Structures are given as C-alpha cells and as structure tokens.
C-alpha cells in the first residue's frame, strides 16, 4: 500500500513516531541512544528550524510533538532518522537499517488534541510499566520541556484505554 501524501504545515504541530526494525530494542544501551538522540535533535532543530516541544525515547521507538515553521517535516525527519540510525548502527557495528519503516505522523489541528498528544507522549513509559509517574522516566524532556509544574498532575492522569486507542488510530490516519 503506498504511503499517503504528506501534508506540510508551517502552523500546525505534528505528532511523530518512529519504531526500530522488527520492533527490536535498539542494539546499544538506551543511555547511548539518548546521547545520539539529543545530539541529532539539537542539530536538526538548528538546521531545519523546527521546534520540538515534547519528546520521549523508548527502547525501540520514540515520539515527538513538533512544529515546522518552514513546512519541512520531511526534510527534518529524513535527516533525524538517518543520522540517528547511522549513529546507532556505527556504535552497534551493524550494517542493516535501524528503523523498520518510514516515520508515522499526524497533524494536530485542535488545542485539545495537542494537549492529549503531549500527555500520551509522556505517559509512554508509565503505560509500559517502566515508572509510576512521567517525571520518573529519564529519557524525555518532561522536566525541561515547555510544560511547567502546573501541568504535571494533569499529564500524570491516566489515559483511558479508549483514549489510548484513539491516539493510535490518529497516527494511522495522519490528519485530524
């Protein structure tokens, strides 16, 4: 099935995710992946002018909520996944690809959906049973992101199974 046509926006944010090949854990310690992730994220923000608001790295995938003022999500994501994949492959002495498929995205067209995406992103490790609260997970920008302490309690509220499934469907649907 062909990939749907990308919608480029210079105003609306995106929810983006990318998963490793065959859903395998990255082949190096997550602490090392985190260093590469941050390095390439910072470089990509400068180079492509994107503004990444929320992000989290899991053992076999990541999520981001970002704005692309230059309407260049495709250029940024190509750079980011390629640079991150090459760094991981080089460190792990692997020759095959790291990411199994193209990144998935959805365009966020409402404020309510935006805040639910942020909560969904930060709650990934909670849903996976890796921690009890979002702030306890090391590999995210929860503590340093744009959402202050006044948001902490709300972000830590559990997402219902129905809301969780809705987020997954929206990522498959691409546009809201």
Contact map, one row per residue, 1 for C-alpha under 8 A:
11100000000000000000000000000000000000000000000000000000000000000000000000000000000000000000000000000000000000000000000000000000000000000000000000000000000000000000000000000000
11110000000000000000000000000000000000000000000000000000000000000000000000000000000000000000000000000000000000000000000000000000000000000000000000000000000000000000000000000000
11111000000000000000000000000000000000000000000000000000000000000000000000000000000000000000000000000000000000000000000000000000000000000000000000000000000000000000000000000000
01111100000000000000000000000000000000000000000000000000000000000000000000000000000000000000000000000000000000000000000000000000000000000000000000000000000000000000000000000000
00111110000000000000000000000000000000000000000000000000000000000000000000000000000000000000000000000000000000000000000000000000000000000000000000000000000000000000000000000000
00011111000000000000000000000000000000000000000000000000000000000000000001000000000000000000000000000000000000000000000000000000000000000000000000000000000000000000000000000000
00001111100000000000000000000000000000000000000000000000000000000000000000000000000000000000000000000000001000000000000000000000000000000000000000000000000000000000000000000000
00000111110000000000000000000000000000000000000000000000000000000000001110000000000000000000000000000000000000000000000000000000000000000000000000000000000000000000000000000000
00000011111110000000000000000000000000000000000000000000000000000001111100000000000000000000000000000000000000000000000000000000000000000000000000000000000000000000000000000000
00000001111100000000000000000000000000000000000000000000000000000011111100000000000000000000000000000000000000000000000000000000000000000000000000000000000000000000000000000000
00000000111110000000000000000000000000000000000000000000000000000011100000000000000000000000000000000000000000000000000000000000000000000000000000000000000000000000000000000000
00000000111111000000000000000000000000000000000000000000000000000011000000000000000000000000000000000000001110000000000000000000000000000000000000000000000000000000000000000000
00000000101111100000000000000000000000000000000000000000000000001111000000000000000000000000000000000000001110000100000000000000000000000000000000000000000000000000000000000000
00000000000111110000000000000000000000000000000000000000000000011110000000000000000000000000000000000000111100000000000000000000000000000000000000000000000000000000000000000000
00000000000011111000000000000000000000000000000000000000000000111100000000000000000000000000000000000000111100000000100000000000000000000000000000000000000000000000000000100000
00000000000001111100000000000000000000000000000000000000000000111100000000000000000000000000000000000011110000000000000000000000000000000000000000000000000000000000000000100000
00000000000000111110000000000000000000000000000000000000000011110000000000000000000000000000000000000011100000000000000000000000000000000000000000000000000000000000000000000000
00000000000000011111000000000000000000000000000000000000000011100000000000000000000000000000000000101111000000000000000000000000000000000000000000000000000000000000000000000000
00000000000000001111101000000000000000000000000000000000000111000000000000000000000000000000000000111010000000000000000000000000000000000000000000000000000000000000000000000000
00000000000000000111111111000000000000000000000000000000000110000000000000000000000000000000000001111000000000000000000000000000000000000000000000000000000000000000000000000000
00000000000000000011111100000000000000000000000000000000000000000000000000000000000000000000000011111000000000000000000000000000000000000000000000000000000000000000000000000000
00000000000000000001111100000000000000000000000000000000000000000000000000000000000000000000000000010000000000000000000000000000000000000000000000000000000000000000000000000000
00000000000000000011111110000000000000000000000000000000000110000000000000000000000000000000000000010000000000000000000000000000000000000000000000000000000000000000000000000000
00000000000000000001111111000000000000000000000000000000000100000000000000000000000000000000000000000000000000000000000000000000000000000000000000000000000000000000000000000000
00000000000000000001001111100000000000000000000000000000001100000000000000000000000000000000000000000000000000000000000000000000000000000000000000000000000000000000000000000000
00000000000000000001000111111100100000000000000000000000001100000000000000000000000000010000000001000000000000000000000000000000000000000000000000000000000000000000000000000000
00000000000000000000000011111000000000000000000000000000000000000000000000000000000000011001000000000000000000000000000000000000000000000000000000000000000000000000000000000000
00000000000000000000000001111101100000000000000000000000000000000000000000000000000000010011000000000000000000000000000000000000000000000000000000000000000000000000000000000000
00000000000000000000000001111111100000000000000000000000000000000000000000000000000000000000000000000000000000000000000000000000000000000000000000000000000000000000000000000000
00000000000000000000000001011111110000000000000000000000011000000000000000000000000000000000000000000000000000000000000000000000000000000000000000000000000000000000000000000000
00000000000000000000000000001111111000000000000000000000000000000000000000000000000000000000000000000000000000000000000000000000000000000000000000000000000000000000000000000000
00000000000000000000000000011111111100000000000000000000000000000000000000000000000000000000000000000000000000000000000000000000000000000000000000000000000000000000000000000000
00000000000000000000000001011111111110000000000000000000000000000000000000000000000000010000000000000000000000000000000000000000000000000000000000000000000000000000000000000000
00000000000000000000000000000111111111000000000000000000100000000000000000000000000000000000000000000000000000000000000000000000000000000010000000000000000000000000000000000000
00000000000000000000000000000011111111100000000000000000000000000000000000000000000000000000000000000000000000000000000000000000000000000000000000000000000000000000000000000000
00000000000000000000000000000001111111110000000000000000000000000000000000000000000100110000000000000000000000000000000000000000000000000000000000000000000000000000000000000000
00000000000000000000000000000000111111111000000000000000000000000000000000000000000100000000000000000000000000000000000000000000000000000000000000000000000000000000000000000000
00000000000000000000000000000000011111111100000000000000000000000000000000000000000000000000000000000000000000000000000000000000000000000000000000000000000000000000000000000000
00000000000000000000000000000000001111111110000000000000000000000000000000000000000000000000000000000000000000000000000000000000000000000000000000000000000000000000000000000000
00000000000000000000000000000000000111111111000000000000000000000000000000000001001100000000000000000000000000000000000000000000000000000000000000000000000000000000000000000000
00000000000000000000000000000000000011111111100000000000000000000000000000000001000000000000000000000000000000000000000000000000000000000000000000000000000000000000000000000000
00000000000000000000000000000000000001111111110000000000000000000000000000000000000000000000000000000000000000000000000000000000000000000000000000000000000000000000000000000000
00000000000000000000000000000000000000111111111000000000000000000000000000000000000000000000000000000000000000000000000000000000000000000000000000000000000000000000000000000000
00000000000000000000000000000000000000011111111111000000000000000000000000010011000000000000000000000000000000000000000000000000000000000000000000000000000000000000000000000000
00000000000000000000000000000000000000001111111111110000000000000000000000000000000000000000000000000000000000000000000000000000000000000000000000000000000000000000000000000000
00000000000000000000000000000000000000000111111111000000000000000000000000000000000000000000000000000000000000000000000000000000000000000000000000000000000000000000000000000000
00000000000000000000000000000000000000000011111110000000000000000000000000000000000000000000000000000000000000000000000000000000000000000000000000000000000000000000000000000000
00000000000000000000000000000000000000000001111111000000000000000000010100110000000000000000000000000000000000000000000000000000000000000000000000000000000000000000000000000000
00000000000000000000000000000000000000000001111111100000000000000001110000000000000000000000000000000000000000000000000000000000000000000000000000000000000000000000000000000000
00000000000000000000000000000000000000000001110111110000000000000111110000010000000000000000000000000000000000000000000000000000000000000000000000000000000000000000000000000000
00000000000000000000000000000000000000000000100011111000000000000111100000000000000000000000000000000000000000000000000000000000000000000000000000000000000000000000000000000000
00000000000000000000000000000000000000000000100001111110000000011110000000000000000000000000000000000000000000000000000000000000000000000000000000000000000000000000000000000000
00000000000000000000000000000000000000000000000000111110000000011110000000000000000000000000000000000000000000000000000000000000000000000000000011000000000000000000000000000000
00000000000000000000000000000000000000000000000000011111000000011100000000000000000000000000000000000000000000000000010011000000000000000001110011000000000000000000000000000000
00000000000000000000000000000000000000000000000000011111100001111000000000000000000000000000000000000000000000000000000011000000000000000001110000000000000000000000000000000000
00000000000000000000000000000000000000000000000000000111110001110000000000000000000000000000000000000000000000000000000011010000000000000011100000000000000000000000000000000000
00000000000000000000000000000000010000000000000000000011111011100000000000000000000000000000000000000000000000000000000000000000000000000011000000000000000000000000000000000000
00000000000000000000000000000100000000000000000000000001111111000000000000000000000000000000000000000000000000000000000000011000000000000010000000000000000000000000000000000000
00000000000000000000000011000100000000000000000000000000111110000000000000000000000000000000000000000000000000000000000000000000000000000000000000000000000000000000000000000000
00000000000000000011001111000000000000000000000000000000011111000000000000000000000000000000000000000000000000000000000000000000000000000000000000000000000000000000000000000000
00000000000000001111001000000000000000000000000000000000111111100000000000000000000000000000000000000000000000000000000000000000000000000000000000000000000000000000000000000000
00000000000000001110000000000000000000000000000000000011110111110000000000000000000000000000000000000000000000000000000000000000000000000000000000000000000000000000000000000000
00000000000000111100000000000000000000000000000000000011100011111000000000000000000000000000000000000000000000000000000010000000000000000000000000000000000000000000000000000000
00000000000001111000000000000000000000000000000000011111000001111100000000000000000000000000000000000000000000000000000010000000000000000000000000000000000000000000000000000000
00000000000011110000000000000000000000000000000000011110000000111110000000000000000000000000000000000000000000000000110000000000000000000000000000000000000000000000000000000000
00000000000011110000000000000000000000000000000001111100000000011111000000000000000000000000000000000000000000000000000000000000000000000000000000000000000000000000000000000000
00000000011111000000000000000000000000000000000001111000000000001111100000000000000000000000000000000000000000000000000000000000000000000000000000000000000000000000000000000000
00000000111110000000000000000000000000000000000011100000000000000111111110000000000000000000000000000000000000000000000000000000000000000000000000000000000000000000000000000000
00000000111000000000000000000000000000000000000011100000000000000011111100000000000000000000000000000000000000000000000000000000000000000000000000000000000000000000000000000000
00000000110000000000000000000000000000000000000111000000000000000001111100000000000000000000000000000000000000000000000000000000000000000000000000000000000000000000000000000000
00000001110000000000000000000000000000000000000000000000000000000001111110000000000000000000000000000000000000000000000000000000000000000000000000000000000000000000000000000000
00000001110000000000000000000000000000000000000100000000000000000001111111110000000000000000000000000000000000000000000000000000000000000000000000000000000000000000000000000000
00000001000000000000000000000000000000000000000000000000000000000001001111111000000000000000000000000000000000000000000000000000000000000000000000000000000000000000000000000000
00000100000000000000000000000000000000000000000000000000000000000000000111111100000000000000000000000000000000000000000000000000000000000000000000000000000000000000000000000000
00000000000000000000000000000000000000000000000100000000000000000000000111111110000000000000000000000000000000000000000000000000000000000000000000000000000000000000000000000000
00000000000000000000000000000000000000000001000101000000000000000000000111111111000000000000000000000000000000000000000000000000000000000000000000000000000000000000000000000000
00000000000000000000000000000000000000000000000000000000000000000000000011111111100000000000000000000010000000000000000000000000000000000000000000000000000000000000000000000000
00000000000000000000000000000000000000000000000000000000000000000000000001111111110000000000000000000000000000000000000000000000000000000000000000000000000000000000000000000000
00000000000000000000000000000000000000000001000000000000000000000000000000111111111000000000000000000000000000000000000000000000000000000000000000000000000000000000000000000000
00000000000000000000000000000000000000011001000000000000000000000000000000011111111100000000000000000000000000000000000000000000000000000000000000000000000000000000000000000000
00000000000000000000000000000000000000000000000000000000000000000000000000001111111110000000000000100000000000000000000000000000000000000000000000000000000000000000000000000000
00000000000000000000000000000000000000000000000000000000000000000000000000000111111111000000000000000000000000000000000000000000000000000000000000000000000000000000000000000000
00000000000000000000000000000000000000010000000000000000000000000000000000000011111111100000000000000000000000000000000000000000000000000000000000000000000000000000000000000000
00000000000000000000000000000000000110010000000000000000000000000000000000000001111111110000000000000000000000000000000000000000000000000000000000000000000000000000000000000000
00000000000000000000000000000000000000000000000000000000000000000000000000000000111111111000000011100000000000000000000000000000000000000000000000000000000000000000000000000000
00000000000000000000000000000000000000000000000000000000000000000000000000000000011111111100000001000000000000000000000000000000000000000000000000000000000000000000000000000000
00000000000000000000000000000000000100000000000000000000000000000000000000000000001111111110000000000000000000000000000000000000000000000000000000000000000000000000000000000000
00000000000000000000000001110000100100000000000000000000000000000000000000000000000111111111000001000000000000000000000000000000000000000000000000000000000000000000000000000000
00000000000000000000000000100000000000000000000000000000000000000000000000000000000011111111111111000000000000000000000000000000000000000000000000000000000000000000000000000000
00000000000000000000000000000000000000000000000000000000000000000000000000000000000001111111111000000000000000000000000000000000000000000000000000000000000000000000000000000000
00000000000000000000000000010000000000000000000000000000000000000000000000000000000000111111110000000000000000000000000000000000000000000000000000000000000000000000000000000000
00000000000000000000000000110000000000000000000000000000000000000000000000000000000000011111110000000000000000000000000000000000000000000000000000000000000000000000000000000000
00000000000000000000000000000000000000000000000000000000000000000000000000000000000000001111111000000000000000000000000000000000000000000000000000000000000000000000000000000000
00000000000000000000000000000000000000000000000000000000000000000000000000000000000000001111111100000000000000000000000000000000000000000000000000000000000000000000000000000000
00000000000000000000000000000000000000000000000000000000000000000000000000000000000000001100111110000000000000000000000000000000000000000000000000000000000000000000000000000000
00000000000000000000000000000000000000000000000000000000000000000000000000000000000000001000011111000000000000000000000000000000000000000000000000000000000000000000000000000000
00000000000000000000100000000000000000000000000000000000000000000000000000000000000010001000001111110000000000000000000000000000000000000000000000000000000000000000000000000000
00000000000000000001100001000000000000000000000000000000000000000000000000000000000011011000000111110000000000000000000000000000000000000000000000000000000000000000000000000000
00000000000000000111100000000000000000000000000000000000000000000000000000000000100010000000000011111100000000000000000000000000000000000000000000000000000000000000000000000000
00000000000000000011111000000000000000000000000000000000000000000000000000000000000000000000000011111100000000000000000000000000000000000000000000000000000000000000000000000000
00000000000000000111100000000000000000000000000000000000000000000000000000000000000000000000000000111110000000000000000000000000000000000000000000000000000000000000000000000000
00000000000000000100000000000000000000000000000000000000000000000000000000000000000000000000000000111111000000000000000000000000000000000000000000000000000000000000000000000000
00000000000000011110000000000000000000000000000000000000000000000000000000001000000000000000000000001111100000000000000000000000000000000000000000000000000000000000000000000000
00000000000000011100000000000000000000000000000000000000000000000000000000000000000000000000000000000111110000000000000000000000000000000000000000000000000000000000000000110100
00000000000001111000000000000000000000000000000000000000000000000000000000000000000000000000000000000011111000000000000000000000000000000000000000000000000000000000000000110100
00000000000001110000000000000000000000000000000000000000000000000000000000000000000000000000000000000001111100000000000000000000000000000000000000000000000000000000000001111111
00000010000111100000000000000000000000000000000000000000000000000000000000000000000000000000000000000000111110000000000000000000000000000000000000000000000000000000000000000111
00000000000111100000000000000000000000000000000000000000000000000000000000000000000000000000000000000000011111101100000000000000000000000000000000000000000000000000000000000011
00000000000110000000000000000000000000000000000000000000000000000000000000000000000000000000000000000000001111101100000000000000000000000000000000000000000000000000000000000001
00000000000000000000000000000000000000000000000000000000000000000000000000000000000000000000000000000000000111111100000000000000000000000000000000000000000000000000000000000000
00000000000000000000000000000000000000000000000000000000000000000000000000000000000000000000000000000000000111111110000000000000000000000000000000000000000000000000000000000000
00000000000000000000000000000000000000000000000000000000000000000000000000000000000000000000000000000000000001111111000000000000000000000000000000000000000000000000000000000000
00000000000000000000000000000000000000000000000000000000000000000000000000000000000000000000000000000000000111111111100000000000000000000000000000000000000000000000000000000000
00000000000010000000000000000000000000000000000000000000000000000000000000000000000000000000000000000000000111111111110000000000000000000000000000000000000000000000000000000000
00000000000000000000000000000000000000000000000000000000000000000000000000000000000000000000000000000000000000111111111000000000000000000000000000000000000000000000000000000000
00000000000000000000000000000000000000000000000000000000000000000000000000000000000000000000000000000000000000011111111100000000000000000000000000000000000000000000000000000000
00000000000000100000000000000000000000000000000000000000000000001000000000000000000000000000000000000000000000001111111110000000000000000000000000000000000000000000001000000000
00000000000000000000000000000000000000000000000000000100000000001000000000000000000000000000000000000000000000000111111111000000000000000000000000000000001000000000000000000000
00000000000000000000000000000000000000000000000000000000000000000000000000000000000000000000000000000000000000000011111111100000000000000000000000000000001100000000000000000000
00000000000000000000000000000000000000000000000000000000000000000000000000000000000000000000000000000000000000000001111111110000000000000000000000000000000000100001001000000000
00000000000000000000000000000000000000000000000000000111000000110000000000000000000000000000000000000000000000000000111111110000000000000000000000000000000000000000000000000000
00000000000000000000000000000000000000000000000000000111000000000000000000000000000000000000000000000000000000000000011111111000000001000001010000000000001000000000000000000000
00000000000000000000000000000000000000000000000000000000000000000000000000000000000000000000000000000000000000000000001111111110000011000000000000000000001101000000000000000000
00000000000000000000000000000000000000000000000000000001010000000000000000000000000000000000000000000000000000000000000111111111000000000000000000000000000000000000000000000000
00000000000000000000000000000000000000000000000000000000010000000000000000000000000000000000000000000000000000000000000001111111111001001000000000000000000000000000000000000000
00000000000000000000000000000000000000000000000000000000000000000000000000000000000000000000000000000000000000000000000000111111111111000000000000000000000000000000000000000000
00000000000000000000000000000000000000000000000000000000000000000000000000000000000000000000000000000000000000000000000000111111110000000000000000000000000000000000000000000000
00000000000000000000000000000000000000000000000000000000000000000000000000000000000000000000000000000000000000000000000000011111111000000000000000000000000000000000000000000000
00000000000000000000000000000000000000000000000000000000000000000000000000000000000000000000000000000000000000000000000000001111111100000000000000000000000000000000000000000000
00000000000000000000000000000000000000000000000000000000000000000000000000000000000000000000000000000000000000000000000000001111111100001000000000000000000000000000000000000000
00000000000000000000000000000000000000000000000000000000000000000000000000000000000000000000000000000000000000000000000000001101111111011000000000000000000000000000000000000000
00000000000000000000000000000000000000000000000000000000000000000000000000000000000000000000000000000000000000000000000000000100111111010000000000000000000000000000000000000000
00000000000000000000000000000000000000000000000000000000000000000000000000000000000000000000000000000000000000000000000000100100001111111000000000000000000100000000000000000000
00000000000000000000000000000000000000000000000000000000000000000000000000000000000000000000000000000000000000000000000001101100001111111000010000000000001100000000000000000000
00000000000000000000000000000000000000000000000000000000000000000000000000000000000000000000000000000000000000000000000000000000000011111100011000000000000000000000000000000000
00000000000000000000000000000000000000000000000000000000000000000000000000000000000000000000000000000000000000000000000000000000001111111100000000000000000000000000000000000000
00000000000000000000000000000000000000000000000000000000000000000000000000000000000000000000000000000000000000000000000000001000011011111111000000000000000000000000000000000000
00000000000000000000000000000000000000000000000000000000000000000000000000000000000000000000000000000000000000000000000000000000000000111111000000000000000000000000000000000000
00000000000000000000000000000000010000000000000000000001110000000000000000000000000000000000000000000000000000000000000000000000000000001111100000000000000000000000000000000000
00000000000000000000000000000000000000000000000000000111100000000000000000000000000000000000000000000000000000000000000001000000000000001111111000000000000000000000000000000000
00000000000000000000000000000000000000000000000000000111000000000000000000000000000000000000000000000000000000000000000000000000000000000011111110000000000000000000000000000000
00000000000000000000000000000000000000000000000000000110000000000000000000000000000000000000000000000000000000000000000001000000000001100001111110100000000000000000000000000000
00000000000000000000000000000000000000000000000000000000000000000000000000000000000000000000000000000000000000000000000000000000000000100001111110000000000000000000000000000000
00000000000000000000000000000000000000000000000000000000000000000000000000000000000000000000000000000000000000000000000000000000000000000000111111000000000000000000000000000000
00000000000000000000000000000000000000000000000000001100000000000000000000000000000000000000000000000000000000000000000000000000000000000000111111110000000000000000000000000000
00000000000000000000000000000000000000000000000000001100000000000000000000000000000000000000000000000000000000000000000000000000000000000000000111110000000000000000000000000000
00000000000000000000000000000000000000000000000000000000000000000000000000000000000000000000000000000000000000000000000000000000000000000000010011111111000000000000000000000000
00000000000000000000000000000000000000000000000000000000000000000000000000000000000000000000000000000000000000000000000000000000000000000000000011111111000000000000000000000000
00000000000000000000000000000000000000000000000000000000000000000000000000000000000000000000000000000000000000000000000000000000000000000000000000111111100000000000000000000000
00000000000000000000000000000000000000000000000000000000000000000000000000000000000000000000000000000000000000000000000000000000000000000000000000111111100000000000000000000000
00000000000000000000000000000000000000000000000000000000000000000000000000000000000000000000000000000000000000000000000000000000000000000000000000111111111000000000000000000000
00000000000000000000000000000000000000000000000000000000000000000000000000000000000000000000000000000000000000000000000000000000000000000000000000111111111100000000000000000000
00000000000000000000000000000000000000000000000000000000000000000000000000000000000000000000000000000000000000000000000000000000000000000000000000001111111110000000000000000000
00000000000000000000000000000000000000000000000000000000000000000000000000000000000000000000000000000000000000000000000000000000000000000000000000000011111110000000000000000000
00000000000000000000000000000000000000000000000000000000000000000000000000000000000000000000000000000000000000000000011001100000000001000000000000000011111110000000000000000000
00000000000000000000000000000000000000000000000000000000000000000000000000000000000000000000000000000000000000000000001000100000000011000000000000000001111111000000000000000000
00000000000000000000000000000000000000000000000000000000000000000000000000000000000000000000000000000000000000000000000000000000000000000000000000000000111111100000000000000000
00000000000000000000000000000000000000000000000000000000000000000000000000000000000000000000000000000000000000000000000000100000000000000000000000000000000111110000000000000000
00000000000000000000000000000000000000000000000000000000000000000000000000000000000000000000000000000000000000000000000100000000000000000000000000000000000011111011000000000000
00000000000000000000000000000000000000000000000000000000000000000000000000000000000000000000000000000000000000000000000000000000000000000000000000000000000001111111000000000000
00000000000000000000000000000000000000000000000000000000000000000000000000000000000000000000000000000000000000000000000000000000000000000000000000000000000000111111100000000000
00000000000000000000000000000000000000000000000000000000000000000000000000000000000000000000000000000000000000000000000000000000000000000000000000000000000000011111110000000000
00000000000000000000000000000000000000000000000000000000000000000000000000000000000000000000000000000000000000000000000000000000000000000000000000000000000000111111111000000000
00000000000000000000000000000000000000000000000000000000000000000000000000000000000000000000000000000000000000000000000100000000000000000000000000000000000000111111111100000000
00000000000000000000000000000000000000000000000000000000000000000000000000000000000000000000000000000000000000000000000000000000000000000000000000000000000000001111111110000000
00000000000000000000000000000000000000000000000000000000000000000000000000000000000000000000000000000000000000000000000000000000000000000000000000000000000000000111111111000000
00000000000000000000000000000000000000000000000000000000000000000000000000000000000000000000000000000000000000000000100100000000000000000000000000000000000000000011111111100000
00000000000000000000000000000000000000000000000000000000000000000000000000000000000000000000000000000000000000000000000000000000000000000000000000000000000000000001111111110000
00000000000000000000000000000000000000000000000000000000000000000000000000000000000000000000000000000000000000000000000000000000000000000000000000000000000000000000111111111000
00000000000000000000000000000000000000000000000000000000000000000000000000000000000000000000000000000000010000000000000000000000000000000000000000000000000000000000011111111111
00000000000000110000000000000000000000000000000000000000000000000000000000000000000000000000000000000001110000000000000000000000000000000000000000000000000000000000001111111110
00000000000000000000000000000000000000000000000000000000000000000000000000000000000000000000000000000001110000000000000000000000000000000000000000000000000000000000000111111100
00000000000000000000000000000000000000000000000000000000000000000000000000000000000000000000000000000000010000000000000000000000000000000000000000000000000000000000000011111111
00000000000000000000000000000000000000000000000000000000000000000000000000000000000000000000000000000001111000000000000000000000000000000000000000000000000000000000000001111111
00000000000000000000000000000000000000000000000000000000000000000000000000000000000000000000000000000000011100000000000000000000000000000000000000000000000000000000000001101111
00000000000000000000000000000000000000000000000000000000000000000000000000000000000000000000000000000000011110000000000000000000000000000000000000000000000000000000000001001111
